[in-house]
Amino acid sequence: MNYAPNALFDLSGRTALVTGASRGIGAAIAQGLAAAGAHVFAHGQTERSAAATVTAITEAGGSAEAIFGDLAERSMGSALIRSCEARAGKLDILVINASAQINAPLDQLTDADLSFQIDVNLRATVDMLRGALPLMAAQGWGRVVNIGSINQSGPKPVVTAYAATKAAQHNLVQSQAREYAQTGVTLNTLSPGLIDTDRNADRKATDPEGWQAYVAQANWMGRAGTADEMVGAAVFLASDASRFMTGEVLTLSGGY
């Protein structure tokens, strides 16, 4: 066994799909996987949405191409998997990052908003796993990195539906981790806490003092994390360094 860090975390020759890679955590992880040597399919909802991520990767000397599709549409998840396999011949790493979050207490949650979050966060995950896991098992190696949320285990009332779908998503990851544990395929969840992404832009702009007060009490560090602080853990979970870990949650929350 080569214990050199560059060998443990090397993704040369691997092919990865990162959903929701047009911005935030997904864009950072896509760039991190490419920097570790993977060829990355950067997914966006529209044809042009992941173009900036692909450009950033290629300008840094990495290998990437864009792939697009609306994960709220039925069967789009499996279509993305088939497209990656057709274009690259295989798929080694699947990062399930794209998600839908609609803040509303339960008594104000509309049926349409509930359905949308279920479709993107859970149904699309089922669809992608049904497509990707048999491929990975057949080749004897695969990594699924699910981007969860600390709300999956400590839900706040305003994100009741989102938190429930993320909890179900990790439950699905655990069940399939057990199913595929002897095939060389691992599935784990990376669970971020409060991360400073564009999801928080409106709140920061309209109530900067309230945002600062919220951030100060959100975790032990008293600050929001950044998207690039998720990259190291994602590369770990996507590499041979994590080969004896499956069905687990890796929490990056600043202390929670």
VMD Tcl script that draws the C-alpha trace (Angstrom):
set ca {
  {0.00 0.00 0.00}
  {1.33 3.42 -0.94}
  {0.64 5.70 2.01}
  {1.83 8.88 0.32}
  {-0.98 11.46 0.39}
  {-0.71 12.03 -3.33}
  {-1.37 8.32 -3.89}
  {-4.19 7.95 -1.35}
  {-6.13 10.89 -2.76}
  {-5.15 10.54 -6.42}
  {-8.14 10.39 -8.75}
  {-6.23 10.12 -12.01}
  {-8.15 7.99 -14.49}
  {-11.41 8.37 -12.58}
  {-14.58 9.87 -14.02}
  {-16.90 11.88 -11.80}
  {-20.36 13.40 -12.09}
  {-21.10 16.33 -9.76}
  {-24.71 17.47 -9.78}
  {-25.47 21.10 -9.08}
  {-21.93 22.05 -10.07}
  {-22.77 25.48 -11.46}
  {-22.19 27.28 -8.15}
  {-21.45 27.02 -4.45}
  {-20.47 23.71 -2.91}
  {-20.97 21.77 -6.14}
  {-18.69 24.05 -8.16}
  {-15.99 23.88 -5.48}
  {-16.15 20.08 -5.27}
  {-16.08 19.71 -9.05}
  {-12.91 21.80 -9.17}
  {-11.39 19.86 -6.29}
  {-12.02 16.47 -7.90}
  {-10.53 17.73 -11.16}
  {-7.47 19.04 -9.32}
  {-7.05 15.54 -7.86}
  {-6.98 14.13 -11.40}
  {-10.56 13.16 -12.19}
  {-12.36 13.93 -15.41}
  {-15.43 15.79 -14.18}
  {-18.89 16.06 -15.65}
  {-20.11 19.36 -14.18}
  {-23.90 19.30 -14.10}
  {-26.15 22.31 -14.32}
  {-29.87 22.71 -14.80}
  {-29.42 24.35 -18.21}
  {-26.91 23.92 -21.02}
  {-24.92 27.00 -20.08}
  {-25.23 26.98 -16.29}
  {-22.09 24.91 -15.58}
  {-19.95 26.61 -18.23}
  {-18.09 28.77 -15.70}
  {-17.15 25.72 -13.63}
  {-15.88 23.87 -16.69}
  {-13.86 26.91 -17.71}
  {-12.33 27.24 -14.24}
  {-11.32 23.57 -14.30}
  {-9.80 23.59 -17.77}
  {-7.96 26.88 -17.21}
  {-6.39 25.29 -14.12}
  {-5.19 22.37 -16.23}
  {-7.96 19.93 -15.35}
  {-10.37 17.93 -17.47}
  {-14.10 18.64 -17.49}
  {-17.18 18.91 -19.62}
  {-20.67 20.21 -19.00}
  {-23.79 18.13 -18.70}
  {-27.26 19.49 -18.07}
  {-30.78 18.51 -17.09}
  {-33.55 19.47 -14.68}
  {-33.54 16.94 -11.85}
  {-37.14 17.80 -11.02}
  {-38.09 15.96 -14.22}
  {-38.87 12.26 -13.90}
  {-36.06 9.93 -15.05}
  {-33.58 12.79 -15.52}
  {-31.24 11.26 -12.94}
  {-30.85 8.01 -14.83}
  {-30.54 9.95 -18.10}
  {-27.54 11.82 -16.68}
  {-25.90 8.55 -15.66}
  {-26.44 7.05 -19.10}
  {-25.04 10.16 -20.75}
  {-21.87 10.06 -18.63}
  {-21.36 6.38 -19.42}
  {-21.92 6.95 -23.14}
  {-19.50 9.88 -23.26}
  {-16.75 8.56 -20.98}
  {-17.28 4.80 -21.08}
  {-17.70 4.57 -17.32}
  {-18.62 6.44 -14.15}
  {-16.50 6.04 -11.01}
  {-17.67 8.85 -8.73}
  {-21.12 10.31 -8.22}
  {-21.48 13.45 -6.10}
  {-25.16 14.09 -5.35}
  {-25.11 17.77 -4.58}
  {-28.04 19.42 -6.38}
  {-30.93 20.03 -4.02}
  {-34.11 22.03 -3.56}
  {-34.74 23.95 -0.36}
  {-37.94 25.91 0.19}
  {-38.20 27.47 3.62}
  {-41.66 27.28 5.16}
  {-43.15 25.98 8.41}
  {-45.25 22.88 7.90}
  {-48.62 24.64 8.08}
  {-47.55 27.00 5.28}
  {-45.94 24.41 3.01}
  {-47.77 24.02 -0.29}
  {-48.25 20.67 -1.98}
  {-46.32 21.95 -4.98}
  {-43.33 22.98 -2.84}
  {-43.36 19.63 -1.05}
  {-43.48 17.71 -4.33}
  {-40.65 19.77 -5.81}
  {-38.33 19.04 -2.88}
  {-39.22 15.35 -2.92}
  {-38.59 15.15 -6.67}
  {-35.19 16.84 -6.61}
  {-33.82 15.67 -3.26}
  {-35.15 12.12 -3.08}
  {-36.68 10.82 -6.30}
  {-33.74 11.98 -8.41}
  {-31.35 10.38 -5.92}
  {-33.15 7.05 -6.25}
  {-33.01 7.40 -10.01}
  {-29.29 8.18 -10.11}
  {-28.38 5.38 -7.73}
  {-30.39 2.84 -9.71}
  {-28.39 3.84 -12.77}
  {-24.94 4.27 -11.23}
  {-24.57 1.52 -8.63}
  {-24.78 -1.50 -10.96}
  {-22.19 0.12 -13.24}
  {-19.83 0.74 -10.35}
  {-20.32 -2.73 -8.93}
  {-19.59 -4.32 -12.32}
  {-16.23 -2.54 -12.48}
  {-15.43 -3.32 -8.83}
  {-14.92 0.28 -7.71}
  {-17.16 3.24 -7.10}
  {-17.78 6.16 -4.80}
  {-21.05 7.94 -4.06}
  {-20.73 11.17 -2.08}
  {-24.10 12.51 -1.00}
  {-24.16 16.14 0.12}
  {-26.55 16.18 3.03}
  {-27.22 18.78 5.72}
  {-27.00 19.06 9.48}
  {-30.77 19.57 9.26}
  {-31.16 15.87 8.45}
  {-30.41 15.06 12.10}
  {-31.30 18.36 13.81}
  {-34.15 19.85 11.78}
  {-35.30 23.43 12.21}
  {-39.06 24.00 11.81}
  {-38.62 26.44 8.92}
  {-36.95 23.72 6.82}
  {-39.18 20.84 7.88}
  {-39.73 19.38 4.40}
  {-36.16 19.96 3.24}
  {-34.77 18.34 6.38}
  {-37.09 15.36 6.01}
  {-36.00 14.76 2.41}
  {-32.32 15.01 3.39}
  {-32.85 12.52 6.22}
  {-34.56 10.15 3.77}
  {-31.74 10.69 1.30}
  {-29.12 9.58 3.84}
  {-31.29 6.62 4.85}
  {-31.24 5.59 1.20}
  {-27.45 6.01 1.12}
  {-27.11 3.79 4.19}
  {-29.30 1.04 2.76}
  {-27.37 0.94 -0.49}
  {-24.04 1.17 1.32}
  {-24.94 -2.07 3.04}
  {-26.22 -3.61 -0.19}
  {-23.04 -2.84 -2.14}
  {-20.46 -3.05 0.68}
  {-18.74 -6.15 -0.72}
  {-18.47 -4.87 -4.30}
  {-15.82 -2.17 -3.90}
  {-18.50 0.55 -3.95}
  {-18.93 2.91 -1.00}
  {-21.65 5.45 -0.27}
  {-21.30 8.19 2.35}
  {-22.87 11.52 3.21}
  {-20.97 14.77 3.68}
  {-23.12 16.90 5.96}
  {-22.38 20.65 5.89}
  {-23.50 23.14 8.47}
  {-24.06 26.80 7.65}
  {-22.13 27.57 4.46}
  {-21.85 31.03 2.95}
  {-23.22 30.49 -0.56}
  {-25.57 32.40 -2.81}
  {-28.52 30.75 -1.03}
  {-27.84 33.23 1.76}
  {-27.30 36.28 -0.47}
  {-30.78 37.77 0.00}
  {-30.71 37.34 3.74}
  {-27.27 38.95 3.99}
  {-28.31 41.87 1.79}
  {-31.69 42.62 3.38}
  {-30.75 42.06 7.03}
  {-26.95 42.20 7.47}
  {-27.14 42.68 11.24}
  {-29.56 39.78 11.61}
  {-27.31 37.64 9.43}
  {-24.28 38.41 11.56}
  {-26.19 37.60 14.74}
  {-27.40 34.33 13.26}
  {-23.91 33.35 12.10}
  {-22.40 34.14 15.49}
  {-24.59 31.55 17.24}
  {-24.76 28.97 14.43}
  {-21.73 26.96 15.56}
  {-18.81 26.94 17.98}
  {-16.56 28.84 15.55}
  {-19.07 31.67 15.24}
  {-18.78 31.91 11.47}
  {-20.21 30.46 8.30}
  {-18.14 27.92 6.41}
  {-17.05 28.41 2.82}
  {-17.66 26.17 -0.16}
  {-13.97 25.41 -0.58}
  {-13.85 24.08 2.98}
  {-16.01 21.16 1.81}
  {-13.53 20.07 -0.86}
  {-11.02 18.12 1.24}
  {-13.71 15.93 2.77}
  {-15.31 15.35 -0.63}
  {-12.01 14.28 -2.20}
  {-11.42 11.96 0.77}
  {-14.82 10.31 0.34}
  {-14.27 10.01 -3.42}
  {-10.85 8.40 -3.14}
  {-9.12 5.25 -1.94}
  {-8.36 7.03 1.33}
  {-11.92 6.25 2.48}
  {-12.11 2.67 1.24}
  {-13.06 1.21 4.68}
  {-15.84 3.74 5.26}
  {-19.39 3.32 4.00}
  {-22.87 4.35 5.09}
  {-21.46 7.08 7.32}
  {-21.98 10.81 7.82}
  {-19.01 13.17 7.81}
  {-20.12 16.44 9.40}
  {-18.46 19.77 8.61}
  {-20.29 22.31 10.71}
  {-17.78 24.42 12.63}
  {-18.90 22.60 15.77}
  {-22.61 22.03 16.30}
}
mol new
graphics top color blue
foreach p $ca { graphics top sphere $p radius 0.5 }
foreach p [lrange $ca 0 end-1] q [lrange $ca 1 end] { graphics top cylinder $p $q radius 0.2 }
display resetview
